[in-house]
Structure formats: C-alpha cells, structure tokens
C-alpha cells in the first residue's frame, strides 16, 4: 500500500522528483559521484573561485550550497540513497522528503551559468547595506527571493542567506543584484535575526 502525502492523497512511489539531500561537509563531490554510479540523476551546483595559498593561486570549484546535493529520485530509492557514504538525510518536512520544483533547479543552473560567465550588473550609487538586514534579489533567476544579509565580502560582493526548501542557504551575490527590503511604516530597512 502506497503512503499518503500531507493532503491524504496517495503517493506514487515510482514518480521521480528533485530532492535536496544533506551530506557530510566536504563530501559533496564524492556523494554526487556515487549517486551517478548508481544510475541516478544528481546535481551539485559548483562555482569557480580563485584561492590563494602561500605559494600559489588556483581556481577551484566549490559547492554553491555547502553540504547539499540535489537528486532526482522516487520513494523506492530513498533507502539506497541514504546508504551512500556521506549522505546524512533528505531535507524533509513532517518526515516527508521535500520536493524541489523543477523551476528552482533550472533557476539555480541559470544562476551558476551567469556566475561562471562573470555576468556583472552595472554599478550604481547604492544605499549602504548592513549585516543582518533583509534584502531582496532584484535581477536574475532568483529575482524576488528575500534573505538576510550575512556578510559583505567587499563593497561589491555579498553573502545572503535565503530560505530554500526550509533550510537557510548562503548565496554569493554581486551587490548590484540586491536591494534593501523596507518596513512599510517607517521607510527604514528591516533588520532580522537568524
């Protein structure tokens, strides 16, 4: 007998959906490889960063969302996926793996492609932003998403925590892609805690 979802409807155990899985730190690439070896469709958004060591500079591919890998799977594949070394759990709500809509996966892929192309937006005279401030992404595939400004890496790049499938995920963004979210009554930008 097939389990029921939250609305009481039966879940078809053969239908595949995208799911986010939480994995051990720095095990994202290994988990991706193992999932692909099992014949599963999996996605790990990677961005290229330049890292400086004492003796050299190198370009390295780093996960956009640390400790998360996306997998296209059905209910029958949950246990084999959980048995992959490095996989800790499915991102879930009320003990049900949360489906990640296809359009969110496509938006992430577009964001990564834009990032890799170095697509920057023209800098303007921007209002000063503060850490902890609520901001809205104003352009690109994540347009309209809100998050909390975690840190300002330099005057042009920010780390914003956005809510993706019930988890707060850090996203690196150019300053030109965000604007402050204002409290309607006072015209002041909102400060929020984590």
MINU-947787 format. One line per 8 residues: their letters; for each residue y, z, x of N, C-alpha, C, O. Coordinates in steps of 0.2 Angstrom, whole numbers. Layout:
a	Y/Z/X/Y/Z/X/Y/Z/X/Y/Z/X; ...
! end
This chain:
xxxxxxxx	-6/0/4/0/0/0/6/0/4/7/4/9; 11/-4/3/17/-5/7/22/1/5/22/3/0; 25/3/11/30/9/9/36/6/5/37/0/5; 40/11/2/46/9/-1/52/10/3/52/14/7; 57/6/2/63/7/5/68/12/1/65/15/-4; 74/14/3/78/19/0/79/17/-7/80/22/-11; 79/11/-9/81/9/-16/74/10/-21/75/8/-27; 69/11/-17/62/11/-21/59/5/-21/53/4/-24
xxxxxxxx	62/-1/-18/58/-7/-18/53/-7/-13/54/-4/-8; 48/-11/-13/43/-12/-8/45/-15/-2/49/-20/-3; 43/-13/4/45/-16/10/39/-21/12/33/-19/12; 41/-27/13/36/-32/15/35/-31/23/39/-32/27; 29/-28/25/28/-26/32/27/-32/37/27/-31/43; 27/-39/34/27/-44/38/34/-48/39/34/-52/44; 39/-46/36/46/-48/36/49/-45/43/49/-39/43; 51/-50/47/55/-48/53/62/-47/52/65/-51/48
xxxxxxxx	65/-42/55/72/-41/55/74/-39/62/70/-36/66; 80/-39/64/83/-36/70/83/-29/70/86/-26/65; 81/-25/75/82/-18/75/85/-16/82/83/-20/87; 88/-11/82/90/-8/89/85/-3/91/84/2/87; 83/-3/97/79/2/100/83/6/105/86/3/109; 82/12/106/85/17/111/80/17/116/74/19/115; 82/16/122/77/16/128/80/21/134/86/23/134; 76/22/138/77/26/144/83/23/148/84/17/148
xxxxxxxx	87/27/151/93/25/155/90/21/160/86/22/164; 94/15/161/92/10/167/85/7/166/83/4/171; 82/7/160/76/4/159/77/-2/154/72/-5/152; 83/-4/153/84/-9/148/81/-16/150/77/-19/145; 81/-18/156/79/-25/158/71/-24/158/68/-29/156; 68/-19/160/61/-18/160/58/-18/153/53/-22/152; 61/-15/149/59/-15/142/60/-22/139/55/-24/135; 65/-25/140/66/-32/137/60/-36/140/57/-40/136
xxxxxxxx	59/-36/146/53/-40/149/46/-38/146/43/-43/144; 45/-32/145/39/-30/142/38/-33/135/33/-35/132; 44/-32/131/44/-34/124/42/-42/124/39/-44/119; 46/-46/128/45/-53/128/37/-55/130/35/-59/128; 34/-51/135/27/-52/137/23/-51/131/17/-54/131; 25/-46/126/21/-45/120/22/-51/115/19/-51/110; 26/-56/117/27/-61/112/33/-60/107/33/-64/102; 36/-54/108/42/-53/103/48/-56/105/50/-57/111
xxxxxxxx	52/-57/101/59/-60/102/64/-53/103/64/-49/99; 67/-53/109/71/-47/110/77/-50/113/78/-55/116; 83/-45/113/89/-47/115/92/-41/119/93/-36/116; 95/-42/125/98/-37/129/105/-40/131/105/-44/135; 110/-39/127/117/-41/129/119/-39/136/120/-33/137; 120/-44/141/122/-42/148/129/-45/149/130/-51/147; 133/-41/153/139/-44/155/139/-43/163/136/-39/166; 143/-48/166/143/-48/173/149/-44/176/155/-45/173
xxxxxxxx	148/-40/180/153/-35/183/153/-36/191/147/-37/194; 158/-35/194/159/-35/201/159/-28/203/163/-24/201; 154/-26/208/153/-19/210/154/-19/218/153/-24/221; 158/-14/220/160/-13/227/156/-8/230/156/-2/227; 152/-9/235/149/-4/239/153/-4/246/157/-8/247; 151/1/250/155/2/256/154/-4/260/159/-5/264; 149/-8/260/148/-14/265/149/-21/261/149/-26/265; 149/-21/255/149/-27/251/151/-27/244/151/-21/241
xxxxxxxx	153/-33/242/155/-33/234/149/-38/231/147/-43/235; 147/-36/225/142/-40/222/143/-41/215/145/-36/212; 141/-46/212/141/-47/205/134/-45/202/129/-46/205; 134/-40/197/128/-38/194/129/-38/187/134/-38/184; 123/-39/184/123/-40/176/121/-33/174/116/-30/176; 126/-30/169/125/-24/166/124/-24/159/127/-29/156; 120/-20/156/120/-20/148/127/-19/145/130/-14/147; 128/-22/140/134/-21/136/134/-14/132/139/-10/132
xxxxxxxx	128/-13/130/126/-6/126/121/-3/131/115/-5/130; 123/2/134/118/5/139/113/9/134/115/12/129; 107/8/136/101/12/133/99/9/127/96/12/123; 101/3/125/99/-1/119/97/-8/120/100/-11/124; 92/-10/117/89/-16/117/88/-18/109/86/-14/105; 89/-24/108/88/-27/101/81/-30/101/79/-34/105; 77/-29/95/71/-33/95/70/-35/88/72/-32/83; 67/-41/87/66/-45/81/59/-43/79/54/-46/82
xxxxxxxx	58/-38/74/51/-36/73/50/-34/66/55/-34/62; 44/-33/64/42/-31/57/39/-24/58/38/-21/63; 37/-21/52/35/-14/52/28/-13/55/27/-8/58; 24/-18/55/17/-18/58/18/-18/66/13/-16/69; 24/-20/69/25/-20/76/28/-13/79/29/-13/85; 30/-9/74/34/-3/76/30/1/81/32/3/87; 23/3/80/20/7/85/19/4/91/20/7/97; 16/-3/92/16/-6/98/23/-6/102/23/-5/108
xxxxxxxx	28/-7/99/35/-7/102/36/0/105/39/1/110; 35/6/101/36/12/103/31/14/109/33/19/113; 26/11/110/21/12/115/23/9/122/20/10/127; 29/4/122/31/1/128/34/6/132/39/10/130; 33/6/138/36/11/143/43/11/143/46/5/144; 47/16/142/54/16/142/57/16/135/63/18/134; 53/14/130/56/14/123/56/22/121/50/25/121; 61/24/118/61/31/116/61/31/108/57/35/105
xxxxxxxx	64/27/105/64/27/97/68/21/94/72/18/98; 67/20/88/71/15/84/77/18/82/76/24/80; 82/15/82/88/18/78/87/18/71/85/13/68; 87/24/68/84/24/61/89/29/57/93/32/59; 88/28/50/91/32/45/86/34/40/83/30/37; 86/41/39/81/44/35/74/41/36/70/39/32; 72/41/43/65/39/45/64/32/44/58/30/44; 69/28/43/68/21/42/72/17/48/77/19/48
xxxxxxxx	68/13/51/72/9/56/77/5/53/76/1/48; 83/5/56/89/2/53/89/-6/54/88/-7/60; 90/-10/49/90/-17/51/97/-19/53/102/-17/51; 97/-23/59/104/-25/61/105/-32/58/101/-37/60; 110/-33/55/111/-40/52/111/-45/57/114/-44/62; 109/-51/55/109/-57/60/116/-59/62/117/-60/68; 121/-58/58/128/-60/59/131/-55/65/135/-57/69; 128/-49/65/130/-44/70/127/-46/77/131/-46/82
xxxxxxxx	121/-48/77/118/-51/83/122/-57/86/123/-58/92; 123/-62/81/127/-68/83/134/-66/86/137/-69/90; 137/-61/82/144/-59/85/144/-56/92/148/-57/96; 138/-52/93/138/-49/100/137/-55/105/139/-54/110; 132/-60/103/131/-65/108/138/-69/109/139/-71/115; 142/-70/104/148/-73/105/153/-69/109/156/-72/114; 153/-63/108/157/-58/112/155/-59/120/159/-59/124; 149/-59/121/146/-59/128/148/-66/131/150/-66/137
xxxxxxxx	147/-71/127/149/-78/130/156/-78/131/158/-81/136; 161/-76/127/168/-76/128/169/-71/134/174/-73/138; 166/-66/135/167/-61/141/166/-65/147/169/-65/152; 160/-68/147/157/-72/153/162/-78/155/162/-79/161; 165/-81/150/169/-86/151/176/-84/154/180/-88/156; 177/-77/154/183/-74/156/189/-76/151/195/-76/153; 187/-76/145/192/-78/140/197/-72/139/195/-67/136; 203/-73/141/208/-68/140/213/-70/135/214/-76/135
xxxxxxxx	216/-66/132/222/-67/127/228/-66/130/229/-61/134; 233/-70/129/240/-69/131/242/-62/131/242/-59/125; 245/-59/136/248/-53/136/255/-53/133/259/-57/134; 256/-48/129/262/-47/126/265/-40/127/262/-37/131; 271/-39/125/273/-32/126/270/-27/121/271/-27/115; 265/-24/123/261/-20/119/263/-12/119/266/-10/124; 262/-9/113/264/-2/112/259/2/117/253/0/117; 261/7/119/257/11/124/251/14/119/252/17/114
xxxxxxxx	245/14/122/239/17/119/237/23/122/238/24/128; 234/28/119/232/34/121/225/35/120/222/33/115; 221/39/125/214/40/124/213/45/118/217/49/116; 208/43/114/207/47/108/210/43/102/208/45/96; 214/38/103/217/35/97/212/30/94/208/27/97; 213/30/87/209/25/83/213/18/84/219/17/83; 208/13/86/211/6/87/207/1/83/201/3/81; 209/-5/81/206/-10/78/206/-16/82/210/-18/86
xxxxxxxx	200/-19/82/199/-26/86/202/-31/82/201/-32/76; 207/-35/85/211/-40/81/209/-47/82/212/-51/78; 204/-48/87/203/-55/88/196/-56/90/193/-51/93; 193/-61/90/186/-62/92/180/-61/87/182/-59/81; 174/-61/89/169/-60/84/168/-53/81/165/-52/76; 171/-48/84/171/-41/82/178/-39/78/179/-33/77; 182/-44/76/188/-43/73/187/-39/67/182/-40/63; 191/-34/66/191/-30/60/188/-23/62/189/-18/58
xxxxxxxx	183/-23/67/180/-16/68/185/-11/71/189/-13/75; 184/-5/69/188/0/72/184/5/76/178/5/76; 187/8/81/184/13/85/189/17/89/195/17/88; 186/22/93/190/27/96/191/24/103/186/23/107; 197/24/106/199/23/112/196/28/117/199/34/117; 191/27/121/188/31/125/192/32/132/194/38/134; 193/26/135/197/27/141/201/20/143/199/15/140; 205/20/147/209/15/149/208/13/156/210/17/161
xxxxxxxx	204/8/158/202/7/165/207/5/169/208/7/175; 212/1/166/218/-1/169/223/-3/164/220/-2/158; 228/-5/165/233/-7/159/230/-13/155/233/-14/149; 225/-16/157/223/-22/154/216/-22/151/214/-26/146; 212/-17/153/205/-16/150/204/-9/147/206/-4/150; 200/-9/142/199/-3/138/192/-2/137/188/-7/137; 190/4/136/183/6/133/184/9/126/187/14/126; 181/6/121/182/8/114/175/9/112/170/5/112
xxxxxxxx	174/15/109/168/17/105/168/14/98/172/16/94; 163/10/96/163/8/89/156/10/86/151/11/90; 156/11/80/150/13/76/146/6/75/148/2/71; 140/6/78/135/1/77/129/4/75/126/8/78; 127/2/69/120/5/66/120/13/67/115/15/68; 126/16/65/126/23/65/126/26/72/126/33/73; 127/23/77/127/25/84/134/23/87/136/17/86; 138/27/91/144/25/94/142/22/101/139/25/105
xxxxxxxx	144/16/101/143/12/107/149/10/111/154/8/108; 149/11/117/155/9/121/155/1/122/151/-2/123; 161/-1/121/163/-9/121/169/-9/126/174/-6/125; 168/-14/131/173/-15/136/178/-21/133/175/-26/131; 184/-20/132/188/-25/129/195/-26/133/197/-21/136; 197/-32/133/204/-33/136/209/-30/131/208/-29/125; 215/-27/134/220/-24/130/222/-28/124/224/-26/119; 223/-34/125/226/-39/120/221/-40/114/224/-43/109
xxxxxxxx	215/-37/114/211/-38/108/211/-32/103/208/-32/98; 215/-27/105/215/-21/100/223/-20/98/227/-21/102; 223/-16/93/230/-13/91/228/-6/88/223/-5/86; 233/-2/88/233/5/85/232/4/78/235/0/75; 228/9/75/227/10/68/232/16/66/232/21/69; 237/14/61/242/19/59/240/23/53/237/20/48; 242/29/53/242/33/47/247/31/42/253/31/44; 245/28/36/250/25/32/256/29/30/262/27/29
xxxxxxxx	255/36/30/261/40/28/266/41/33/272/41/31; 264/42/39/269/44/44/271/38/49/276/39/53; 267/33/49/268/27/54/266/29/61/268/26/66; 263/35/62/260/37/68/253/34/69/249/34/64; 251/33/75/244/31/76/240/37/76/242/43/77; 234/36/73/229/41/72/225/43/78/223/39/82; 225/50/79/220/52/85/214/55/81/214/58/76; 208/53/84/202/56/81/198/58/87/198/57/93
xx	193/63/85/189/66/90/182/62/89/181/58/84; 178/63/93/171/60/93/166/64/89/161/62/88
! end
